Amino acid sequence: MSYKIIMDSCGEIPERYAGDKRFTSVPLEIEVGGYRIVDDATLDREDLIRRIAESKTCPKSSCPSPDSYMDAYRVAEEDVYVITLSGKLSGSYNSACLGRDLFHEEVDEEKNIFVIDSQSAAGGETQIAMKIMELCEQGLAFEEVCEELTRFRDSMNTYFVLDNLDTLRKNGRLTGVKSLVASTLNIKPVMGADTGEIIQLSQAIGVKKALKKMVDILVKECTEPEKKRIVINQVHARDRAEYVKELVQEALPTIREVMILDTSGISTMYANEGGVIVTI
């Protein structure tokens, strides 16, 4: 069976798959300081970071339209797998589902289209995309892939440490966090996701200690590391990402793979400069 993997632009396609025809990205859009940016291959991440830093207003994102998803579904491949960022953070999942329903009504009611809410973002979408490839290359039927993907998604964990939580807070994405410590004390929260909703797991004084605590939590919660892939996303924080990678490989020497990726535009907007996001 031929297949297509469609991600919204909050997910990153690893560089080794750049140009791979199995992948398609449906872009979200970003508005910052009255300037509208499409989160696609034309996005200049450095320019986006600069605009966010200079803007007096909080940047906002808008999800793809159902029509955008419908257009993405018009492919020759028999099986289509669609991955979106958490439905609790964006309308992208609902839009993808509506686009699927309209496609079945108006274009092809037999087309296999599976939409999965990653209940994560960034590397969480990448993790699911890589799993789709593995399952499809094993020759599993469409229904089997869908079942395995749901189990895999439910087993994933997402963690992150950010220098700046302002964008998440001002856009109402921290509703699951009852209280946050004062940034003036240089206390950095260690955050995670609970079925797609952001939660606070711990805190530490300074970023380095927060990153160490994040890895400690990851290691404690990790089972069967030899089967696990870790994706580390960073926003102008390669040194921090490398530090996390070293800690993980030291604590989990049998880990299957550790990847470091630059964030997309959407993840850059929410994580802000210096942010590190880890999924396993």
C-alpha positions as CSV (number, residue, x, y, z in Angstrom):
1,M,0.0,0.0,0.0
2,S,1.2,3.5,-0.8
3,Y,0.9,6.1,1.9
4,K,1.3,9.8,2.6
5,I,2.2,11.5,5.9
6,I,0.7,14.9,6.4
7,M,1.7,17.1,9.4
8,D,0.7,20.6,10.3
9,S,3.7,22.9,10.4
10,C,4.2,22.6,14.2
11,G,5.9,19.2,13.4
12,E,9.4,19.1,12.0
13,I,10.5,16.8,9.2
14,P,14.0,15.5,9.9
15,E,16.6,16.8,7.5
16,R,17.4,13.3,6.2
17,Y,13.8,13.2,4.9
18,A,13.9,16.7,3.3
19,G,12.3,16.4,-0.2
20,D,10.9,12.9,0.7
21,K,7.6,12.7,-1.3
22,R,6.0,10.7,1.5
23,F,5.7,13.9,3.6
24,T,3.5,16.9,3.2
25,S,3.2,19.9,5.6
26,V,0.1,22.0,6.0
27,P,1.1,25.4,7.3
28,L,-0.3,27.4,10.2
29,E,0.1,31.1,10.1
30,I,1.7,33.5,12.6
31,E,0.8,37.2,13.3
32,V,3.3,39.3,15.0
33,G,3.3,43.1,15.2
34,G,0.7,43.4,12.5
35,Y,2.9,41.2,10.2
36,R,1.5,37.9,8.9
37,I,3.9,35.0,8.3
38,V,3.1,31.6,6.7
39,D,4.9,28.8,8.6
40,D,6.3,27.0,5.6
41,A,9.6,26.5,3.8
42,T,9.8,30.3,3.1
43,L,9.8,31.2,6.8
44,D,12.9,33.0,8.1
45,R,13.3,31.8,11.7
46,E,15.8,34.5,12.6
47,D,13.5,37.2,11.3
48,L,10.6,35.7,13.3
49,I,12.6,35.6,16.5
50,R,13.6,39.3,15.9
51,R,10.0,40.3,15.2
52,I,8.8,38.6,18.3
53,A,11.4,40.3,20.5
54,E,10.7,43.7,19.0
55,S,6.9,43.5,19.0
56,K,4.9,45.2,21.7
57,T,2.0,42.8,21.2
58,C,1.9,39.1,21.8
59,P,2.2,36.9,18.6
60,K,-0.7,34.7,17.7
61,S,-1.2,31.7,15.5
62,S,-4.0,30.6,13.3
63,C,-4.6,27.0,12.2
64,P,-5.0,25.7,8.6
65,S,-8.5,25.8,7.2
66,P,-10.5,22.6,6.4
67,D,-10.0,23.5,2.7
68,S,-6.2,23.5,3.2
69,Y,-6.4,20.0,4.6
70,M,-8.8,18.9,1.8
71,D,-6.3,20.0,-0.8
72,A,-3.6,18.0,1.0
73,Y,-5.8,14.9,0.9
74,R,-6.0,15.1,-2.9
75,V,-3.1,12.6,-3.5
76,A,-2.7,9.4,-5.4
77,E,-1.5,7.5,-2.3
78,E,-4.1,5.0,-0.9
79,D,-3.5,5.6,2.8
80,V,-3.3,9.1,4.3
81,Y,-2.1,9.7,7.8
82,V,-2.5,13.2,9.3
83,I,-0.7,14.4,12.4
84,T,-1.7,17.6,14.2
85,L,-0.5,19.5,17.3
86,S,-2.5,19.0,20.5
87,G,-6.2,19.8,20.1
88,K,-6.0,21.5,23.5
89,L,-3.5,24.0,22.0
90,S,-4.9,24.6,18.5
91,G,-7.9,24.1,16.3
92,S,-5.7,22.3,13.8
93,Y,-7.0,18.8,14.8
94,N,-10.6,19.9,14.4
95,S,-9.9,21.5,11.1
96,A,-8.1,18.4,9.8
97,C,-11.1,16.2,10.9
98,L,-13.6,18.6,9.2
99,G,-11.5,18.6,6.1
100,R,-11.5,14.7,6.1
101,D,-15.3,14.6,6.5
102,L,-15.8,17.1,3.6
103,F,-13.4,15.2,1.5
104,H,-15.3,12.0,2.0
105,E,-18.6,13.7,1.2
106,E,-17.5,15.7,-1.8
107,V,-14.5,13.9,-3.4
108,D,-13.9,10.3,-2.4
109,E,-15.8,8.5,0.3
110,E,-13.5,5.5,0.1
111,K,-10.2,7.3,0.8
112,N,-8.4,6.0,3.8
113,I,-7.7,9.1,6.0
114,F,-6.6,8.8,9.6
115,V,-6.3,12.0,11.6
116,I,-4.4,11.7,14.9
117,D,-4.2,14.4,17.6
118,S,-0.5,14.2,18.7
119,Q,-1.5,15.5,22.2
120,S,1.9,17.1,21.9
121,A,3.7,19.5,19.5
122,A,7.1,19.8,17.7
123,G,9.0,16.5,18.2
124,G,5.8,14.8,19.3
125,E,4.5,15.0,15.7
126,T,7.9,14.0,14.4
127,Q,7.8,10.9,16.6
128,I,4.4,9.8,15.2
129,A,5.6,10.5,11.7
130,M,8.6,8.2,12.1
131,K,6.4,5.5,13.7
132,I,4.1,5.7,10.7
133,M,7.0,5.0,8.4
134,E,8.1,2.0,10.5
135,L,4.7,0.5,10.6
136,C,3.9,1.0,6.9
137,E,7.3,-0.4,5.9
138,Q,6.5,-3.5,7.9
139,G,3.5,-4.0,5.7
140,L,0.7,-3.5,8.3
141,A,-2.8,-2.8,7.0
142,F,-4.3,0.7,7.3
143,E,-6.5,-0.3,10.3
144,E,-3.5,-1.9,12.1
145,V,-1.4,1.1,11.6
146,C,-4.1,3.3,13.1
147,E,-4.4,1.1,16.1
148,E,-0.7,1.0,16.7
149,L,-0.3,4.7,16.3
150,T,-3.0,5.4,18.9
151,R,-1.2,3.1,21.4
152,F,2.2,4.8,20.5
153,R,0.8,8.3,21.0
154,D,-0.7,7.3,24.3
155,S,2.8,6.1,25.5
156,M,4.6,9.2,24.5
157,N,5.9,11.8,26.9
158,T,6.6,15.5,26.3
159,Y,8.8,17.7,28.5
160,F,10.1,21.3,28.1
161,V,12.1,24.1,29.7
162,L,11.6,27.6,28.5
163,D,13.3,30.9,29.3
164,N,10.0,32.7,28.6
165,L,6.5,31.5,29.1
166,D,4.8,34.8,28.1
167,T,3.5,33.7,24.7
168,L,2.0,30.6,26.1
169,R,0.4,32.5,29.0
170,K,-0.9,35.4,27.0
171,N,-2.4,33.0,24.4
172,G,-4.2,31.1,27.1
173,R,-2.2,27.9,26.7
174,L,-1.3,27.5,30.4
175,T,-4.8,26.8,31.7
176,G,-3.7,23.5,33.2
177,V,-1.0,25.3,35.3
178,K,-2.4,26.5,38.6
179,S,0.5,28.7,39.5
180,L,3.9,29.7,38.1
181,V,6.9,30.9,40.1
182,A,8.3,34.4,39.6
183,S,10.8,34.7,36.8
184,T,12.6,37.4,38.7
185,L,13.9,34.7,41.0
186,N,15.4,32.9,38.0
187,I,13.3,29.8,39.0
188,K,12.6,27.9,35.8
189,P,9.6,25.5,35.7
190,V,9.9,22.1,34.2
191,M,6.8,21.5,32.1
192,G,5.1,18.5,30.5
193,A,1.9,17.5,28.8
194,D,-1.0,15.5,30.1
195,T,-3.2,14.3,27.2
196,G,-2.2,17.5,25.4
197,E,-2.7,20.0,28.2
198,I,0.4,21.8,29.6
199,I,1.3,21.0,33.2
200,Q,4.1,21.9,35.6
201,L,6.2,18.9,36.7
202,S,8.9,20.6,38.8
203,Q,11.1,23.6,39.0
204,A,14.7,24.6,39.6
205,I,16.9,27.6,40.0
206,G,18.5,28.4,36.6
207,V,18.0,26.8,33.2
208,K,20.9,24.3,33.5
209,K,19.5,22.8,36.7
210,A,16.0,22.8,35.2
211,L,17.2,20.9,32.2
212,K,18.9,18.4,34.5
213,K,15.7,17.9,36.5
214,M,13.8,17.5,33.2
215,V,16.1,14.7,32.2
216,D,15.9,13.1,35.6
217,I,12.1,13.0,35.2
218,L,12.4,11.6,31.7
219,V,14.8,8.9,32.8
220,K,12.6,7.9,35.7
221,E,9.6,7.5,33.5
222,C,11.4,5.8,30.6
223,T,10.8,2.1,30.0
224,E,12.6,-0.1,27.4
225,P,15.0,2.7,26.3
226,E,16.4,0.4,23.6
227,K,13.1,0.8,21.8
228,K,12.8,4.6,22.3
229,R,13.7,7.5,20.1
230,I,14.2,10.9,21.7
231,V,13.6,14.1,19.8
232,I,15.0,17.3,21.2
233,N,13.8,20.6,19.6
234,Q,15.6,23.8,20.3
235,V,15.1,27.5,19.7
236,H,18.6,29.1,19.3
237,A,19.7,26.8,22.1
238,R,21.9,24.2,20.4
239,D,24.3,24.1,23.4
240,R,21.4,23.3,25.8
241,A,20.1,20.6,23.4
242,E,23.5,19.0,23.3
243,Y,23.7,19.2,27.1
244,V,20.3,17.3,27.3
245,K,21.5,14.8,24.8
246,E,24.7,14.1,26.8
247,L,22.7,13.7,30.0
248,V,20.2,11.3,28.3
249,Q,22.9,9.1,26.7
250,E,24.8,8.9,30.0
251,A,21.7,7.9,32.0
252,L,20.2,5.7,29.2
253,P,23.2,4.2,27.3
254,T,20.9,1.8,25.4
255,I,18.6,4.5,24.1
256,R,17.8,3.8,20.4
257,E,18.3,7.3,19.0
258,V,18.6,10.9,20.0
259,M,17.8,13.6,17.4
260,I,18.2,17.3,17.7
261,L,16.0,19.5,15.5
262,D,15.4,23.2,15.0
263,T,11.9,24.3,15.9
264,S,9.4,25.2,13.3
265,G,7.9,28.7,13.2
266,I,4.9,27.8,15.5
267,S,7.1,26.1,18.0
268,T,9.5,29.0,17.9
269,M,6.7,31.4,18.6
270,Y,5.5,29.5,21.6
271,A,8.8,28.3,23.1
272,N,10.7,31.6,22.5
273,E,14.4,31.9,22.2
274,G,16.3,29.5,24.4
275,G,13.5,27.0,24.7
276,V,14.1,23.2,24.7
277,I,11.4,20.7,24.0
278,V,11.9,16.9,24.5
279,T,9.6,14.1,23.4
280,I,10.1,10.4,24.0
